[in-house]
Amino acid sequence: MRVMPRSAPPSDIPQRSQVQQFRVDQYSIRHCLFRFTYVWMTNGHEFWMFPTNVSNTTVMGFRWNWRFGWSFTGISLRNIAAFTCR
């Protein structure tokens, strides 16, 4: 299901040090479906995402780019170091 958000994500960036660390798996990230979610990747990248679907190994949804807006993407759960959603 591709339900793109109707607005940009929040302008404030969450502090990773204030995020409670959960094990990243399909069950922990499922409660973030259809919510603005800030993602920290294991490679150091970080960004806003709007997840719309989660499988055993992948989260799919829209990734925010400040220049181009929302684009649909899929991310391996093993590449996510931490996340928080609103």
N, C-alpha and C positions, 0 to 999 in steps of 0.2 A: 504494500500500500504506500503510495507516494503522496503524502499530504504535506506540501511545502508550507512552512510558517508564513504568516501574513505580515510579519514585521522583522526588523533586524533584531539580533540578540541584545541582551543588556549591554550597556556601554562599560560597565565595571567588570574587571577581570578578577575572579576569585583567587585568593592566595592559597597555593598548594599546601603551605604549612598549616593552614586552618581546616583542611579537608580531612575528615576521618578516612583512613585507608581501609578499603574493602578489598577482598579478593576479587579480581576482575573476571567475571564469568557471565554466562547468559542470565543467570538468576539475579545477580547483583545489579546489573545494568538495566534489567527489564523494567524496574520502577521509574526509569527515566524516559520511557517511550512517550513521544509527543510532548516533551518538555525541553526547554533550553538546557543543554548539557555542556559543561566545559570539560575538555579532554586534554590530558597530558600524555604524550606518547613516550615510549621507551627510547626513541631517537632524539628526544629533546623538543620536538615540535609540540605546540599547544594551540587549541582553537575551540570555537563554539561549534556545537553540532546539535541537530534536532533529529534524534533517532526515531525511526518509524517501524523498524523490524529488527528482531534479534534471532539468530540461529544458534546452533551449538558452538560455532567458531567465529561468527561474524556479526557485527552490528552494522545496519544499513540505515541511511537517512541522508539528511542534508547538512553539508559542511559550509560554514560561513567564511567568505573571503571579503574583507573590507572593501576591496576594489570592485569585485565582480558580483557580490551577493551570494545567494544560496546555489549550491550545485549538489546533485545527487552523488553519493559515494558509498562504498563499503569498506569497513576496516576490520582487520583481524583482531579478535579480542586479546590475543597474546601480545599485540603491539601496543596495547593501552597500559600505561603505568598507573594512572589514577583518573578519577572523574568525579564530578559533582553536578547535580542538576537542580533546577529551580522549578 
